[in-house]
Amino acid sequence: MRIIFMGSPDFSVPVLDALVDAGHEIVAVYCQPPRPAGRGKKDRPTPVHARADELGLPVRHPVTLKSSNEQSAFAALNADVAVVVAYGLLLPKPILDAPKHGCLNIHASLLPRWRGAAPIHRAIMEGDAETGICIMQMEQGLDTGPVLLRRATPIGPEETTAQLHDRLLQIGAELITEALDKLGSLTPEPQSEDGVSYAAKIDKSEARIDWIRPAEEIDRQIRGLSPFPGAWCNHEGARLKLLRSRLTTGTGQPGEILDEALTIACGVGAIQITRLQKAGSRAQDAEEFLRGMPIPRGARLN
């Protein structure tokens, strides 16, 4: 098929590779423009842009798709379908309608739950037992289109957003390939009006840990915000970013270190930190971290 691919971050790259490996013709790759990054603040292309260059694919990165010129250029590609995964721009109706089979979105949730920007983070932070991938026929509403294919997967009790992200992107790559093979024979399933929820973009203000909260909530906060922006607390003036945790047992004052293995008392219950990072240093497993920065039993995190 003649495909326009639209994506920007790392999450989108395996999908692009899967489409190329399946033998489809990628007539254009749309992504976000290069932006200043790193210490030198030089313009850096998105991961999709970089991968498309490696594959020798034509890349376009308009700042908007609202202009008639951009819409005409998109339509002139004569695509059978557009595949959209974490692109980063709203698609106006002329863009949605231009390809023969419209635009298909790979969304990392079981719609209608967690429409919006941060479905992976929110699923973990809210304690969902499972999530998944939906292949959705796009329309103008926010993730409201009918679903062509869906696949569920359980969320592990210690799984972080980074780990779940990597699993879901592989599922997404497999599922979009299947959808394209069956395109024309699939029956779009309208989304239910029940169970709709919205995954708001993560705000850094959500990252500070309040040890008075129950252990289950703090554990989900840590795993859901790992690796970015990273749930954090302070110890003796140093900011600690907590990246992995597990539920355990123990009692004490909220924020109190209960043993030499970084078990921490919460408002109800306790958690054990298994990976963390001191500001300005690299991330480390807890055992290695404690060799360089011991935190004694009885100390209080704040």
SULLIN-V237253 format. One record per backbone hydrogen bond with DSSP energy under -0.5 kcal/mol. NH is the residue of the N-H (numbers start at 1). CO is the residue of the C=O. If there is no record, write none. Layout:
NH | CO
NH | CO
This chain:
3 | 1
3 | 25
4 | 81
5 | 3
5 | 28
6 | 83
7 | 30
8 | 85
8 | 86
9 | 86
12 | 9
13 | 9
13 | 10
14 | 10
16 | 12
17 | 13
18 | 14
19 | 15
20 | 16
21 | 17
22 | 18
23 | 20
24 | 19
25 | 1
26 | 24
27 | 3
27 | 25
28 | 3
29 | 58
30 | 5
31 | 60
35 | 44
37 | 42
41 | 38
42 | 37
44 | 35
46 | 32
48 | 8
50 | 46
51 | 47
52 | 48
53 | 49
54 | 50
55 | 51
56 | 52
56 | 53
57 | 52
60 | 29
71 | 67
72 | 68
73 | 69
74 | 70
75 | 71
76 | 72
77 | 74
78 | 75
80 | 2
81 | 2
82 | 102
83 | 4
84 | 82
84 | 104
85 | 6
92 | 90
95 | 92
96 | 92
97 | 93
98 | 94
98 | 95
99 | 95
100 | 79
101 | 80
102 | 99
104 | 82
105 | 136
106 | 84
107 | 105
107 | 134
109 | 107
111 | 109
113 | 110
115 | 112
115 | 197
117 | 199
118 | 199
122 | 118
123 | 119
124 | 120
125 | 121
126 | 122
127 | 124
128 | 123
131 | 153
133 | 151
134 | 107
135 | 149
136 | 105
136 | 134
137 | 146
138 | 103
138 | 136
143 | 141
144 | 141
147 | 189
148 | 135
149 | 135
151 | 133
153 | 131
155 | 129
156 | 154
159 | 156
161 | 223
162 | 226
164 | 160
165 | 161
166 | 162
167 | 163
168 | 164
169 | 165
170 | 166
171 | 167
172 | 168
173 | 169
174 | 170
175 | 171
176 | 172
177 | 173
178 | 174
179 | 175
180 | 176
181 | 177
182 | 178
183 | 179
183 | 180
185 | 182
186 | 182
188 | 186
189 | 147
190 | 188
196 | 193
197 | 112
199 | 115
200 | 198
206 | 203
207 | 204
209 | 232
211 | 209
213 | 210
215 | 268
218 | 214
219 | 215
220 | 216
221 | 217
222 | 218
223 | 219
224 | 220
225 | 221
226 | 223
227 | 225
230 | 225
231 | 242
232 | 207
233 | 240
235 | 238
238 | 235
240 | 233
241 | 239
241 | 277
242 | 231
242 | 240
243 | 241
243 | 275
244 | 275
246 | 272
248 | 270
255 | 265
256 | 253
257 | 299
258 | 256
258 | 263
259 | 263
262 | 259
264 | 271
265 | 256
266 | 269
267 | 211
267 | 213
268 | 213
270 | 248
271 | 264
272 | 246
273 | 262
274 | 244
275 | 244
276 | 284
277 | 241
279 | 239
281 | 278
284 | 276
286 | 274
289 | 285
290 | 286
291 | 287
292 | 288
292 | 289
293 | 289
296 | 294
298 | 257
299 | 296
301 | 255
302 | 234
